[in-house]
Amino acid sequence: MPRSGKDMLKQYLGEGWEKLRQKGSHVTVGKGKMRVTIPMHKELKKGLEKALEKKLKKG
């Protein structure tokens, strides 16, 4: 089942990432020099979800 942007944001914040800014329905989080933009959609597409999870493990 696809995850929501809200769930993904919670996971990033739980891993020590910091919410930097929000413009519309997109939230930018950062950790060190890494930056990731998470769309606050009800369901994330499969490829985007995998890419965000991969970046989470990297940082």
Secondary structure, DSSP 8 states (H G I E B T S, - for coil): ----HHHHHHHHHHTT-EEEEEETTEEEEEETTEEEEEE--SS--HHHHHHHHHHHHH-
